[in-house]
Amino acid sequence: MFKTRYYYAFSWTYGIGTTWNDGSWPGNLYVFDSMAERDAWVADDVFDGNWHREAITAKEARHIMADTVISFDNDMAGRYDGSRSAIERYAPTVELVKAWRRIDLQNNPAAYYAE
């Protein structure tokens, strides 16, 4: 049986809610298999004048993942007419998370080797 429920968090580079001028979020998305794992990761944040880790909604996470996938996964982009919004709306969560994790591993291999 496939995993169908994921939990998401975001690590804000410059503090929670700080965005670039274009509205994009500087930081990294994290996908967890359990709520307890996600909540423990968020609670482990260190205050340095700003908090940096927060739990985010599946809708926010799908938007970030779709944006990443459309830029790096030509196969998935082709199946959804090259549209980020189509991937965000119609791609099954399992497929989207799998594609995003594959791309994240390629872009940030040290983060995966450390685990």
N, C-alpha and C positions, 0 to 999 in steps of 0.2 A: 504494500500500500504506500502511496506517495504522501509526503508531507504536504499539507495544504494550508497550514497556518504558520505564519512567521511573525516575529516581533522586531520592531525597528527602532534604531536610535541614531542620533546624529551628533558628531563631535564638531562643534563650531570652532574654527581656528581662532577667532578674535572675540569670543564670548557669545552666549546665546542671543540670537536675534540680530546679530551684526551681519548686514548684507552688503554685497557689492552695489555699485551704482545702477547696474542693470536688474537688480532684484535677486540675482542668484546668491546661493548660500556658499560661503567659503568654508570648506571643511570636508568631512568624510561620513558616508553612510555606513552603518553597521547593521547586519541582518543576523538575528538570533533565532534559534529553534525553540526557545522557551522564554516565557515571560520572566521567570525567576532569573535566568541568565542575563537578560537584558536589564532588568531592574538592578541587579548587583553591579553590572558594568556602569550604569548611570550613577548609582550611589557612590561609586569609587572615585568620582570626580574630585579634583583638588581645587579649592578656591584660591585664585591668585589675583583677586580683584574682580574677577569674572568667573561665572560658572561656564563650563564648556560642553558638557554632555547633557542631552535630553532625549527622552522618549518622543518619537514622532508617530504620526498616524500612518496607516497603510496607504492612504491616498497620497500623502506627501512623499513617502518612500517610492511608490510606483512612478511618480513624476520624475524623481531623481534617477531611478533605474532606467526608465524609458529614455531619458535624455542621454544617459551613458551608452545604452545599447544601440540607439540610433546612430551614434558616432562611431562605434567600433564593430558592430556585428552586422555585416552586409547581408547575411542569409536571413536573419530575423527581420531586418529592415525591409528586405525585398518581399517577404511574405505579408508585410503589413503596408505595402505601397510606399515605403520610405517615409512614413508619417509618424512622428513621435507621439502625437495625440492618439493615433490608431493603436500603436503598441501599448500606450498607457491605458487605453479603454478596453481593448479586446484580448490582449495576450494573457494566457492563463498565468496565474501567480507563480506556479511551480516553474514554468518555462522562463518567465521573466527573471526570477531569482537565480535560476541556474545560469542563464546567460550573463547576468550581472556579476555573479561570483566568478565565472570564468574570466571575464574581462578584468575584474578587480585583481584577480590572481596574476594576470599578465602585467598589469600596471604597477602592482605593489607586491612583488614576490617576497620581499623581506618580511612583510607583516605576516604572511602565511607560514614562512619557515620558522618564525619565532614561536609559533604556537605549538 
